[in-house]
Amino acid sequence: MKDVFMHKKIAIFMILLAVAVIIGCSGEPTGNVTNEFNVRGMLFHDLNNNNSFCYAVVLNEGQPISSLVSYIVTGPEDSLQLDPIGGGAYLTPERELDLDPDSSYYFWAGEEFGPFFFSKQLKIADTFKVVITNLPPTREYAASGPVAISWNPPSDDFGYFVTVVPPSDDVEPYAQFVNSTNQWAIPYDAFTTSEGVRVPGKYLIYVIAYYQTFYSDAIVNNSEHIFFPYPVSGFTDNIDLVDVNGRMGAATASYLDSVIVVEQP
């Protein structure tokens, strides 16, 4: 009986989603709400391991909504429900979200017995790879100049930032927005301590393609989810509806390249 109810509920959600999309396209609010709601979240896909997740925080005047349910809609008849993880936050079950490159999805959230519902289209970038262009095939780096990289940008619909995952916490985090070109020079201090001492080891280099904006917080900002440094400022809110505001985007991690930093003599 429970399964029948769930299938009926999902069918209703699909109808509401269609209505929300139509209303959203006209520039009007996607929800019929009477209080101040805040929605924050992100859809993420890592090309390197095909791992994906969707994360969201939905609050009503700063408080969780007890009857809220949320889904990521992955097809005309397919969706995956996000699990509530406390404090108004929701996260897809581990390794259960399957996303395809160069595809669009919808996040949907609503009250089972209330007036609030919200939907947003989120885009995942096509496959692309970052390549180091000024180091030998061994990728050994023993100089003090920049490391040059290039990549094949998927689309003008996305913004980009370069990020370096160092071998230890001794290294200053490096993440930098880039313009619409497909190349960048990573400075020497991305491989050093705050005092400028080079730290040997393997550094992973990614380009992140983000759709509209980027959001993370302490719950997903760890090695299992957001495992890379990112710019701490510069991302903007992109939800501005009647009584609903916030920030929600999507991000795709490129296929990586790596640098082997050699210890200073």
N, C-alpha and C positions, 0 to 999 in steps of 0.2 A: 504494500500500500504506500509505503514511504517513497519507493522508486517512482511510482505513478505520479505522486504529488510533485516530486522533483522534476520529472519530465514536463509536467504541466507548467510548473513555475518557470522553467527555462524557456518554454515556448512563449509564455507571457513576457519574459524578459526580452526575447527577440523582437516581439511586437513593439514593446516600449523603446527598444534600441532603435528600431526603424523610425519611430516617431521622433525620437531625440535627434537622430541624424538629420531628418528633414527640417526640424526646427532650428538645429544648430547651423545648418547651411544658410538659413535666412538671416543669421546674425542676432537672433533672439536667444534668451536663456534656454539651456537644455533641461532645466528642472523647474517644477512648480513648487517653490519653497517659500517659507514665511520667516525663516531665521537666517542668520549668517553662517554659511558653511565654508570650510576651507579644505581643498583637495590638493595633495602633494604626492608625487610618485614618479615612477620610471619603469619603462620596459627595456630590458637589456639583453643583448645577444653577443656571445663571444665566439667568433669564427674558429678559434684555435681548438676548442674542445666541444663545440656545439652545445654549450651550456647556456641556458636562458632563464630569466626570472622576470616576474612583474611584482612590483612593490608599490603600496599606496598607503597614505594616511588620510583618513576622512574624519573631520571634526565638525561638530555643531556648537558654535560659540565656545570653542576650545575644549569641548568634551566629546568623548566617543559616542557613537550612535549604537545603542544596544541591538537594534533590529536590522542593522545594515548587512547586506551581502554584496559581494563584488566578484566580477568575472573578467577574464580576458577572453574576448570572442575571437576564435582562431579560424572560423569558417562559417558558411551559411547555416550549418546545423551542429557546429562544434564550439564548445567553450570549456574553460577550465576555471573552477572557482578558487579564489584566493582564500587562504586560511587566516582567520583572525589570530594575531600574535600578541595582542595586548596594546593598550593605550591608543586605540583607534587605528592601529596599523594592520596591514594585510599583506601576505606574501604567498606566492604560488608554491605548491609542494615541491620539494627538492627533486630535480631531474624529471619533472612531469610536463614541463612546458616545452613544446617542440615548435620552433620558429623557423621560417624559411627566409633566406636573404632576399632583398628587393621585394618586400611584401608589406602590406598594411594590415593592422589589427585594431580592434576597438577595446578600450577599457570601459567597463560598465559598473556602476555602483548604485544601489538604491535600497530604500527601506522596504522590508516585506509588508509592513502594515502602515506605511506612512507616505507622505507626498513627495519625498525627495528622491530624485534619480538624476544621474549624471553620466554622460558618455563622452569619450574623446578618441579620435583617430590617432594612431601612433604608427610611425613608419620605421622599418628596419632597413638599413642600407644594404646594397649589393656587396658581394665579396670583393675585398681589396686587400692589398699587402703593402707593408712598409719595407723598404729595402735600403740598406746602408750603401752609399755609393763611393766613399773615399777610404775604405779600409780593405785589406786583403781578404780572401775567402775565409781565413782563420778567424777573422773579426777581432784580432788582437789590437789593443789600443794602448800605446805607450807614450803618446805625444801629449801636448798641452793645447792643441788646437781643437776646433769644433768637429763634431761627428755629423757628416752630411747624410741626409736621408731623402728619399722620394717615395711617392705612392701614387696609385691611380685612383683619383677621387671618384666615388660612385655617382654623385649627383650634386647639382647646385642647391638642392633642397636641404642640404645638411651643413652644419657648422662643424669645425674640426679643432681638436687640440692634440698636441703631442704629449705623451707621458712616458716616463722612464721608471721602471720598477727595479730598484737597486738590490744588491745582495744582502744588505743589512740596514738597520736603522741609523747607522753612523752617517749615512749620506743624506745631504739636504734633499727633500722631495723636489722633483722637477715636473712641472706640467705647464704648458704654454699654449694659448690660443694661436692658431695660424690663420692666414688669409686664404683666399680662394686658389692660390697656387698649389702645386703638388710637390713642393720641396721645402726643406727646413734645415737649419744648422743648429744642432744641439750643443750648447756651450760646454766648455771644459768643467765648469763648476757643477754640472749635473752628475759628475762622477767623483765628487770630493766631499769632505766634511765642511762644516761651516767655516773652518779655519783654512780651507783650501788644500787640505791633504788628500791626495788621491787614495781611494779605497779600492783595492783589487777585488776581482770577482766578476761574475756574469750579470750583466744588466739587460733586462728585457725592454724592448722599445716597441710601443704601439702608437697608432694614430686612432683616436676615437672619433667616429662620425656621430654627431648627435642631431636629433630632429627637434627643432624649435628651442628646446632648453634641456637642462640636466638637473637632476635632483638626487641627493643622497643624504643620509644622516647616520647617526651612530649605530643604528640597528643593522643596516646593510653595508656600512663602510668597514669591511673587514676582508680577510684573505679569501673567504668563500664567495663573496659577492662583488663588492667594489674593491678590487685588489690592487688598484693603481692610484697614484696621486692624480688630482684634478684641480683646476683653478678654483681657488676659494671664493672668488668674486667674479662677476661678469655675466653670470647667467640670470636671465630675467624671468619674472612671472609671466605666464601666458594664458591664465584663466581669469577672465574678467566678465562675469555674467551677473545677472540680477541675483544678489545674495549668495553667489558662489564665486570664490576667487582661489588663486593658488598657482601651482606650477607642476606641470606634468609633461614629460618628454620621453624620448626613446634614445638609446645609444647602442652602437655597434663597435666592438673592438676589432681592429684589423688583424690579419695574420701578422705575426710579429717578426722582427729580426732582433739580433742580440749582439752585444759588445762584450768582449773579454778584456777587462781592464787589467793591465800588468802592474805589478807593484813597483813603486818608485825605487830607483837604485839608491 
